[in-house]
Amino acid sequence: MKKALTVLLIALIAMTSVFANGASESSKGGVTTLTLAFWDVAQNNYINEVIAAFEAANPDIKIELQDTPSTEYVTKLNTQLNGGSDVDMFFVKEADKTKVFYDRGQLTDLTPYIEASGIDMADYSGTEANFVFDGKVYGMPVRTDQYVLFYNKDIFDAAGVPYPDNDMTWTEFEDLALQLTSGEGANKTYGAHFHSWNACVQNWGVQDGEHTIMSGEYSFFKPYYEMVLRMQEAGSCMDYGTIQGSGIGYTDVFARGQVAMLPMGSWLIQTMIQKNATGESSVNWGVAVIPHAEDVPNGYTVGATTPICINNASKNKDAAWKFVSFISGPEGAQILAECGQVPALSGEGYLEAYAAADGMPEDILDGLYASHISPDRPAMDKVTEIDQMLLAEHQLILLGEETVDEGIANMNRNYAEIMAN
């Protein structure tokens, strides 16, 4: 009898040990450890700053950062999630791919947490649109990049022309570019520059917040293709064939002082600060609000927002929400701004902190004004295929191999064929 009791006791102790170890490696000594997937931490130090602040405010939660090179991040994350990994939180590197994770059932519905926390999603200026499926929110916007208008103050000063107005239409932009164009050949200064991406024409069509590149009928692109073609003909912007043929980058032409105005994403701000600091560029530059169509409100722009999501397989969803709400909320927004990142959460205080960083132009705060940010690529099925198709037609139009009407007709037809298969 004693021997049987001893064996039973040993078995119970062993089982207790197994359950204690297996219950949750993420919860030891009253501290919950959460795994966060991210990429290129060395180039994005704000994430360490946020984690340090969060852990200081929440000593019962520890964040274990899983750092992966950006070139490998998407593949690794997909492998982990598809394999049932319980990584607690992850950033979606390409926001338009968020729906892929949703379709696989890998995202936690954050709506109950948002409602319980009293968060007003209107404070994110529309950047949350890519993370809402069937009326529920599956990702919180953290940082955003929006399209703004970069301009070379020295070129404006030399021409005796006032700097761009922060409430400028595309018609006024086209006229201004012509005024600022001068010189010939290698010494030519262009009034404006459109990079080779299809986004650098098509974005102005989706800027209104009503259309997207998934609309399927693309006549709303027509005014902007006609504008760029007129500017190519007038010589106020570099022609597409030259850009493609020589592989000219938008950063190079702007940093060398070859163009007066450049519609581009706000990520270029940090690049220009760095180039001026190292002496690679001496351009005296500024930032203005992106131009808009006559029937589009001022401050409407296009951008891409990086979200943070909670893995549906996480065993620590409540604790994970604490971090998600921290990094996407006021505390995280302040830290991001101080680290030179534009937070998705709107608020003049954050932009003021951002504007105070070393090397920022004095007009940066006004130039970053945005009343609505439309996603450049919505998180929808087959968006990558559609985007590639639109790029192909974009190239043919700007190379003069198709008329604008022909290109748009092909876009409409190709969209229908892709979506039907």
C-alpha positions in Angstrom: 0.0 0.0 0.0 2.8 2.4 1.0 4.6 1.5 -2.2 1.5 2.2 -4.3 1.0 5.6 -2.6 4.6 6.5 -3.1 4.3 5.7 -6.9 1.1 7.7 -7.1 2.7 10.7 -5.3 5.7 10.7 -7.6 3.4 10.6 -10.6 1.4 13.5 -9.3 4.6 15.5 -8.7 5.8 14.8 -12.2 2.5 15.8 -13.7 2.4 19.0 -11.7 5.9 19.8 -12.9 4.9 19.3 -16.6 1.8 21.4 -16.3 3.7 24.1 -14.4 6.3 24.3 -17.2 3.8 23.9 -20.0 1.1 26.1 -18.7 2.8 29.1 -20.0 6.4 29.9 -20.6 5.2 33.4 -21.1 4.2 33.7 -17.5 6.8 33.2 -14.8 7.2 34.8 -11.4 4.1 36.9 -12.0 5.6 38.4 -15.2 4.0 37.8 -18.6 6.4 37.6 -21.5 5.0 38.7 -24.9 6.7 38.0 -28.2 6.7 40.8 -30.7 7.8 40.3 -34.4 9.5 43.2 -36.0 12.2 43.9 -38.7 15.5 45.9 -38.9 15.4 47.1 -35.3 18.8 48.8 -35.7 17.2 51.1 -38.3 14.0 51.6 -36.3 15.2 52.3 -32.8 11.9 53.8 -31.8 10.6 50.3 -31.2 13.2 49.8 -28.4 12.2 53.2 -26.9 8.6 52.3 -26.9 9.3 48.9 -25.3 11.4 50.5 -22.5 8.7 53.0 -21.7 6.0 50.3 -21.7 7.9 47.9 -19.5 8.6 50.7 -17.0 4.9 51.4 -16.8 3.9 47.7 -16.8 6.5 45.8 -14.7 4.4 42.7 -14.9 4.8 42.4 -18.7 8.0 41.9 -20.6 8.3 42.3 -24.4 10.6 39.8 -26.2 11.5 41.4 -29.5 12.0 39.1 -32.4 14.2 40.9 -34.9 14.3 39.8 -38.5 16.0 41.4 -41.5 13.4 43.2 -43.6 14.1 41.0 -46.7 13.2 37.9 -44.7 10.5 39.3 -42.4 7.4 38.5 -44.5 8.5 35.0 -45.3 9.4 34.2 -41.8 6.2 35.7 -40.3 4.0 33.7 -42.8 5.9 30.5 -41.9 5.4 31.1 -38.2 1.7 31.9 -38.3 0.9 29.2 -40.8 2.7 26.7 -38.5 0.6 27.7 -35.5 3.2 29.8 -33.8 1.9 31.7 -30.8 4.0 34.8 -31.4 1.8 37.3 -29.6 2.0 40.4 -31.7 3.4 41.4 -35.1 3.7 44.4 -37.4 2.4 44.0 -40.9 5.2 45.2 -43.1 3.0 45.7 -46.2 -0.3 47.0 -45.0 -2.3 45.9 -48.0 -1.4 42.3 -47.0 -3.4 42.6 -43.8 -6.4 40.9 -45.3 -4.3 37.8 -46.1 -3.8 37.3 -42.4 -7.5 38.0 -41.8 -8.6 35.5 -44.3 -6.5 32.8 -42.6 -8.1 33.5 -39.3 -4.7 34.7 -37.8 -5.9 38.1 -36.5 -7.6 38.9 -33.2 -10.7 41.1 -33.4 -9.7 44.2 -31.6 -13.1 45.8 -31.6 -14.2 44.8 -28.1 -10.9 46.1 -26.7 -11.2 49.4 -28.6 -14.8 49.9 -27.3 -13.8 48.9 -23.7 -10.9 51.4 -23.9 -13.1 54.2 -25.2 -10.8 54.8 -28.2 -12.2 57.0 -30.9 -10.9 55.6 -34.2 -11.6 58.9 -35.9 -8.4 60.1 -34.3 -6.5 58.1 -36.8 -7.6 60.2 -39.8 -8.8 57.3 -41.9 -5.5 55.3 -41.6 -7.4 52.4 -40.0 -9.4 51.7 -43.1 -7.0 49.0 -44.3 -7.5 47.0 -41.1 -11.3 46.9 -40.9 -13.0 43.8 -42.2 -16.7 43.1 -42.0 -17.0 46.1 -39.8 -14.5 45.0 -37.2 -11.0 46.3 -36.5 -8.1 43.8 -36.7 -5.1 46.1 -36.6 -4.2 49.3 -34.8 -2.4 52.0 -36.9 1.0 52.8 -35.4 3.1 54.9 -37.8 2.2 56.4 -41.2 3.9 57.9 -44.2 1.9 60.4 -46.3 2.5 62.0 -49.6 3.6 65.6 -49.3 5.2 68.2 -51.6 9.0 68.6 -51.3 10.4 71.8 -52.7 13.7 73.5 -53.3 13.7 76.9 -51.7 16.8 78.0 -53.5 15.2 77.5 -56.9 12.1 79.4 -55.8 14.2 82.2 -54.5 16.3 82.4 -57.7 13.1 82.6 -59.7 11.6 85.2 -57.4 8.5 83.0 -56.9 6.8 82.5 -53.6 7.0 79.1 -51.9 4.2 76.6 -52.6 0.9 77.4 -50.9 -0.3 74.8 -48.4 -3.7 74.9 -50.2 -2.6 74.5 -53.8 -4.5 72.8 -56.6 -3.0 70.5 -59.2 -3.7 73.2 -61.8 -1.7 75.7 -59.8 1.0 73.2 -59.4 1.3 72.6 -63.1 1.5 76.4 -63.8 4.1 76.9 -61.0 6.3 74.1 -62.4 6.4 75.8 -65.8 7.5 79.1 -64.1 10.3 77.3 -62.3 11.8 75.4 -65.3 15.0 76.8 -66.7 18.2 75.9 -68.5 19.0 73.2 -71.1 20.6 69.8 -71.2 22.6 68.7 -68.2 22.2 72.1 -66.6 18.4 72.1 -66.9 16.3 72.7 -63.7 12.9 71.0 -63.9 9.9 72.7 -62.2 8.6 69.3 -61.0 9.5 65.6 -61.0 7.2 62.5 -61.0 9.0 59.3 -60.0 8.4 56.2 -62.2 6.0 54.5 -59.8 2.4 54.3 -61.0 1.5 55.7 -57.5 3.1 59.0 -58.5 0.2 59.6 -60.9 -2.6 57.3 -59.8 -2.4 58.5 -56.2 -3.9 61.8 -57.2 -7.0 60.0 -58.4 -7.5 58.1 -55.1 -6.7 61.2 -53.1 -10.4 62.0 -52.8 -11.1 59.1 -50.4 -13.8 57.8 -52.6 -11.8 55.9 -55.3 -9.1 53.3 -54.8 -6.9 51.3 -57.2 -9.5 48.5 -56.8 -12.4 50.6 -58.1 -12.4 48.7 -61.4 -13.4 51.7 -63.5 -10.4 54.1 -63.9 -11.6 57.2 -65.7 -10.8 59.1 -62.5 -7.1 58.7 -63.4 -7.5 60.6 -66.7 -7.0 64.2 -65.5 -3.7 63.3 -63.9 -2.3 61.4 -66.8 -3.2 64.3 -69.1 -1.5 66.7 -66.7 1.8 64.7 -66.6 1.8 64.3 -70.4 1.3 68.1 -70.8 4.1 68.7 -68.4 6.4 66.3 -70.3 5.6 68.0 -73.5 6.2 71.4 -72.0 9.5 70.2 -70.5 8.5 71.2 -67.0 9.1 67.6 -65.8 11.5 64.9 -66.9 10.0 62.6 -69.5 9.2 59.0 -68.4 11.4 57.4 -71.0 14.5 59.2 -69.7 13.7 58.3 -66.1 13.2 54.6 -67.0 16.1 54.4 -69.4 18.7 55.9 -67.0 17.2 54.5 -63.8 17.1 57.9 -62.2 16.0 57.9 -58.6 13.8 60.6 -57.1 16.1 61.1 -54.1 19.1 61.8 -56.3 17.5 64.4 -58.6 16.0 66.3 -55.6 19.2 66.1 -53.4 21.3 67.4 -56.3 19.0 70.4 -56.7 17.8 69.5 -60.2 14.0 69.8 -59.5 12.0 72.5 -57.8 9.1 70.4 -56.6 8.7 66.7 -55.9 5.5 64.9 -54.8 6.7 62.1 -52.6 6.2 60.2 -49.4 7.2 61.7 -46.0 9.8 58.9 -45.6 12.1 61.2 -47.7 12.2 63.7 -44.9 14.6 61.6 -42.8 16.7 60.8 -45.9 17.1 64.5 -46.7 18.0 65.3 -43.1 20.7 62.7 -43.2 22.1 63.7 -46.6 22.3 67.4 -45.5 23.9 66.4 -42.2 26.6 64.3 -44.0 27.3 66.9 -46.7 25.9 64.7 -49.5 23.4 67.4 -50.3 23.3 71.1 -49.7 19.7 71.7 -50.9 17.7 74.2 -48.8 14.4 72.3 -48.8 10.9 72.6 -47.4 7.7 70.6 -47.3 4.2 71.7 -48.3 0.8 70.0 -48.3 0.3 67.8 -51.4 -1.8 69.7 -54.0 -5.4 68.6 -54.5 -8.1 68.7 -57.2 -10.6 71.6 -57.2 -13.3 69.3 -55.8 -11.2 67.6 -53.2 -10.8 69.2 -49.7 -7.4 70.6 -48.7 -5.4 68.2 -46.6 -6.7 65.1 -48.3 -3.6 63.0 -49.1 -2.5 59.4 -49.7 -0.3 57.2 -47.6 0.6 53.9 -46.1 0.2 53.0 -42.5 2.0 50.3 -40.5 -0.3 48.4 -38.2 0.3 46.2 -35.2 -1.9 43.1 -34.8 -2.5 40.4 -32.2 -2.0 36.8 -33.3 -5.3 34.9 -32.9 -3.3 32.0 -31.5 -1.8 34.1 -28.7 -2.5 32.8 -25.2 -2.0 36.3 -23.8 -4.4 38.5 -25.7 -5.3 40.8 -22.8 -1.7 41.6 -22.0 -0.9 42.0 -25.7 -3.7 44.6 -26.0 -2.0 46.6 -23.3 1.1 46.9 -25.5 -0.9 47.4 -28.7 -2.9 50.2 -27.1 0.2 51.8 -25.7 2.3 51.9 -28.9 -0.7 53.1 -31.0 -1.9 55.5 -28.3 -0.7 58.8 -27.0 2.3 57.4 -25.2 3.6 55.6 -28.2 2.8 58.4 -30.6 4.9 60.8 -28.5 7.9 58.5 -28.5 7.6 57.9 -32.3 7.4 61.6 -33.0 10.5 62.3 -30.8 12.3 59.5 -32.7 11.5 61.2 -36.1 8.6 59.0 -37.1 5.1 60.3 -38.0 2.6 58.6 -35.7 -0.8 57.5 -37.1 -2.6 59.0 -34.2 -3.4 62.6 -35.0 -2.5 65.5 -32.7 -0.6 68.7 -33.0 1.5 67.9 -30.0 3.0 64.8 -31.7 3.8 66.7 -34.9 5.4 69.5 -32.8 7.7 66.9 -31.2 8.5 65.6 -34.7 9.1 69.0 -36.1 11.6 69.8 -33.2 14.0 67.1 -34.4 17.4 68.2 -35.6 17.5 69.1 -39.3 13.8 69.6 -39.8 12.8 72.6 -42.1 11.0 75.3 -40.3 7.8 74.9 -42.3 7.5 71.1 -41.7 4.6 71.4 -39.2 2.3 73.2 -41.7 3.5 70.9 -44.6 2.4 67.8 -42.7 -1.2 68.9 -42.3 -3.6 66.1 -43.3 -7.3 66.0 -42.8 -7.7 62.5 -44.4 -5.1 59.9 -45.5 -6.4 57.4 -48.2 -4.5 54.1 -48.4 -2.4 53.9 -51.6 -3.1 50.2 -51.8 -6.2 49.0 -50.0 -6.2 45.6 -48.2 -8.3 43.7 -50.6 -8.1 40.4 -52.5 -5.8 40.5 -55.6 -4.6 44.0 -54.9 -1.0 43.0 -55.8 -2.1 41.7 -59.2 -4.2 44.7 -59.9 -1.4 47.1 -58.9 1.1 45.3 -61.2 -1.5 45.5 -64.1 -1.9 49.2 -63.4 1.8 49.7 -63.5 2.1 48.1 -66.9 -0.6 50.4 -68.4 1.0 53.4 -66.6 4.2 52.7 -68.4 2.6 52.4 -71.8 0.7 55.7 -71.3 3.6 57.7 -70.2 5.9 56.3 -72.9 3.3 57.3 -75.5 2.6 53.8 -76.7 -1.0 54.1 -75.7 -3.3 57.1 -75.4 -4.8 57.9 -72.0 -8.2 56.6 -73.2 -6.7 53.4 -74.5 -4.8 52.8 -71.4 -7.8 53.4 -69.2 -9.9 51.1 -71.3 -7.3 48.4 -70.9 -7.2 48.9 -67.2 -10.9 48.5 -67.0 -10.9 45.3 -69.1 -7.9 43.8 -67.3 -9.4 44.5 -63.9 -12.5 42.5 -64.9 -10.5 39.6 -66.2 -8.2 39.4 -63.1 -11.1 39.5 -60.7 -13.1 36.9 -62.7 -10.3 34.3 -62.4 
